[in-house]
Amino acid sequence: MCLIKHELKNCVGYLNKLNDVIFLGTRSCPYVNLVYFGGDIQDYEYNMHQNNFSNQYIKWNLENTAQNLYERFTNQFPNCHPHIWIIRASHWLPSSIACYNNFLHFTKSGVPLYENEEISKITGMQHLSYVLSNAVEQLLNFDKDIQCQITDIPMRLVGFSKGCCVLTELIYEFSVLCHSEKIPNNRVKEISTQIMEFCRNLTDIYWLDSGHSGTYHHWPVLVNYLSLLNPGSCPVIHVHASPYQLANPLRPQKSTDFHKFLDILSNLNLPFKKQLHFMPDNFGKSESSSTSFRSRNEEVCSLSSHFEILNHFVF
């Protein structure tokens, strides 16, 4: 089948906030919508060429990532063609630090902030729904024969590295939204039917090597939100990690948050799958294992190896 790619500029979301979206797919109705949030460095190819540091990782640009996601999904599920939607970060700091400011707040240095007020307003989920709806409108203006839609099609969210912070915000908001359905006269009830239907399409969420430059909250660890999720209706949570995030002796909190997240999922009986990549069998058996493993295996703890998780995770 012929693949179509479009850069959809300034897609309008919640409160008229704007995000660029890259679309890749066929003209036929998709089996699933795959929505991707990239990490630091990942940008348009032409932007990455202009930065000496980013240029070293040019093959992981957003356009190539869309192609990679499409090929890997169809290789795993033949004849199940997805539509790929790459959400580009709206703000960038020096050194190619990505900030998804339209989904949640960040510090001046690019560390995500999970704020109760914003979570309770479901602002991130509303923004994603509106951005994708506007992206569909733009796409149909380019080619009216493309059978693309956001409603009534299963949706999977994929986050890599910094992009996972959006997923963490969204799963917290999803929990509030699910819980609000049980509470009469809750202000979340005012959320439009479009948002409710949008959330019902969500089947799977993938955290790929989640992390950022902050000192805490690298994975979803707020039990007060996660405990609101219904095991029977919660999207399947896929947790993938590599030594780049888990074997950093200077940032042990990354590993601590990772294991705390897994413990919470298990204790709450939420549907999840875990996969570690590039790890030795004895990793994590002792307190010093992270430090010694990293010193002996700098290659698998490198940024290049971090990106390689995009070639190894399974849908």
N, C-alpha and C positions, 0 to 999 in steps of 0.2 A: 504494500500500500504506500501511496505517496504521503510523505510527512510534510506538514505545513508548520512553519515557525513564524511567529510575529512578536515583535517588541511592542508592547502596549503601554504607552507612556502616560503617566499622570492619571492612573485609574482612581476614580473618586470613591472615597470610603466614608466612614462615620465622621460627622461634623466637617465634611469637605476636605478631610485629610487625604493626601495623595501618595500612592505607591506605584512604581513601575512593575509590570508583570510581563513575564516571558511565557508565551504559549507554545507548546509543541504537541502535535497530534495529527490524526487523520481527519477527514471530513465526516466520517461515520460516527454514530452515537457511541460514546465511550463505555467501556465496561466499568471504569472507575475514574474518578478525578483524583490525581495525585498532586498535592499542594506541598511545595518545598520552601523551607526557610534556610538560607545558607549561613555560613559562618563568617568570621572576620576574613578579610582578603578576597573572598569570593565576590566578584563583580562582573560587569560586562567585560568581555575580552579586551576591547579597545581601552578601557580604563586601566585594566591591570597592566597593559603594556607600558603605560606611562609612569609606573612606579617600580623602581629597581627591585624592591623586596617582593612585591606582588608578582612581578614578572617571572620570578623563579618558580612560581606555582601556576603558571598561565593555563596549564591544561585543566585546572579545576575551575575555570571560569563558569559563569552561570549558564551560558549557552551549551557548553560541553556537558555540564551536569544534567541539563534537561534531556539531552540525547542519551546520556548514560542511564538515567532513570528509566527512560522509555525502553531501551534495549534490554536492560536487566529484567524489567517487569515482564516484557513479552517473551523473553527466554524462559522465564519461570512459569508463565501462564500463556502458552501459545494460543493464538486466536482471541486473546482477551486484551484488546487494545485500550490503553489508558489515554486520557488527556492530561498533559503535564502543565502545571501552573507554577512558575517560579516567582515567588514574591521577593523583590529586591528591597533591601533595607533603604529606608528613606533618608537617613542621616549617616554621614561618615566622618570619623575623626582622623587626624593624622595617623600614619602607619596603617592605614586601611582597616580601622576599627569600625565594624558595622553596628549601627544602633537602630532598632526597630521602634522608634519613638511613637509611632502611630498606634502601636499595640499595647505598650506599657511605658512607664517612665524609666529613664536612665540617669545615672549621675553624670557629671561633667567629664568623667574619665571613661564612660561607656559601660558602667556596671548596671545590670538590670535591677529595678526596684519593684517588688510585688506589694502593692498598696491595697489595703482592704476596701477602701472607697471605690477605687477603679474596678476591682474584682467584682464587687457587689453590683456595679452598674453594667456589667457584661460588655464593657467598651471594646475590648479586643475582639471578641466574637462578632460583635456588630460590625466592626471595621472590616474584618475578613469577609464577612458575608457581602457587604456593600461593594468592597473592592473587586471581588470575584464577579459579582453581578454586572458591574460596570465594565470589567474586562470582557465579559461575554458580549455586551453591547458593542464595544469597540471592535471586537473580532468579527462580529456579524456585519459591521459596516465595511470591513475589508472583504469579506467573503460570506455572502448570505447563504451559501450551500453547506457551510460547516454545521453539523448537528451537535452543537455544544450547549450544555445547560448545567446549572449547579443544583437545581432541585431534582429530586427523584433519582439521583445517581449516587451510588456509594462513594464515599470520600475517605481518603487516607491522608493524614498529615505527616510530613517527614521533616524533622529538624536536624541540622548538623552543627555541632559545636555551639557557637554563640546563638545560632538560630533556634536552638532548643529552648531558649528563654521564652520565646513566643509560645511554644507548646506548653510550658509550665504555667504561664499566665492563662492560656486557654483551658487547660484541664481544671484549674481552680474555678474559672468562670463557669465551665460546664457543670461542675459539682453544685455551684450555687443555683444555676438554672434548673437542674434536676430536682434539687431540694425544694425550690420555690413552688413547684407544681403541687406540692403537698400542703402548702400554707395558704389559706384564704387571705385575700386582700394584701398579698405581698407586693411590694412595689416592682419587683422583677416581673410580675404578671403583665406589666405594661409593655414588655418586650414584644415586638411585632411577631405575627405568625410566621413571617419569613425567616426570622432568626430561629424560632423553634423548629421549623422544618429543616433548616440548614443543619442544626445540631443533630437531628435524628438521622441524617445521612452519614454521620461520622461513624466509621466502623473500626478504624485502626489508627494508632498514633505511634510514631517511631522516634525515640530519642537516640541519636547517633553521637556518641562521645560528647555528651553535654558538658559545657564548661564556659567560663569567662574569667576575667582578670580579678574579680572580687575575691573576698575571703570566705564567703559562705553562700548557701543556697544555689549550689551548682546543679542540683536535681530537685524535683518536687518533693519537699519534705514537710509541708504544713499539713499535719494530720487533721486539723480542724476543717480543712476543705476536702481532703481526700476521703475522709470518713463519710462524707455526704454522698459519695458515689454509690450507685446501686450495682452490685456485682452482675446482676442479670442484664443490665442495659448499658453498662459502661463500655466504651470502645476498648478493644484489645490493646494493651500497652506493650510495646516492644522496646526493650532496653538493651542497647549495644554499647560496649566500652572497650577501650584499648589502653595499653601502657602509657600512652601520651597523657591521658587524664588520670589514670589510677596509680601510676608509679612515679609521681613527682614528689620527692621528699620535701621540697620547699613549700608544697601546698597539700598537706595531708588531708585537708578538709574536703578536697574533691573526692577522695576515696571514701571518706567518712559519710558524706552526703549520698554517694552512690549506694553504699550498703544500707544506709538508713532508708532510702527510697525502696529498695527491694524488701526490706523487713516490713515496711508499712503495707506494701502491696500484698505481701503474703499474709500478714495478720488480718487484713481486711477482706481477704479472699477475692481480691480483684483479679480479673483475667490479665495475665501478663506472660511474656516470654523474655528470657534473658540469654544473651550470647556475648561471650568475651572473645576478643580477637587478638591474635599474635601473643597470647599469654602462655608461659610454661605451666606444666601441670602443678608444680609446687608453689606457684605464685600466691602470696598472701598467707602462707602458713606461719610466718613469724613476723615480729614487729619490724625487723630489719630487712625483710625481703624486698620491699619496694625500693629502698635505697640501693641495695646491692644489685638487684635486678636491673635498675636503670643504669648503673655504672658499667655493668657488663653488657648491656644491650642498648647502647645509645641509638642504634639504627631503628629499632622498633619503637623507641620512645620519641622519635623525631617528628617534626611537623609533617614531613612527607608521609610517614606511616599513619599519622592522624588522618590525613586525607584519604588514605587507602581504604579506610573503613567503608567509604562510599562504594567500593568495588567488591566488598565482601559481605555486607549485611544481606539478609534474606527477607523478602517480603512475606 
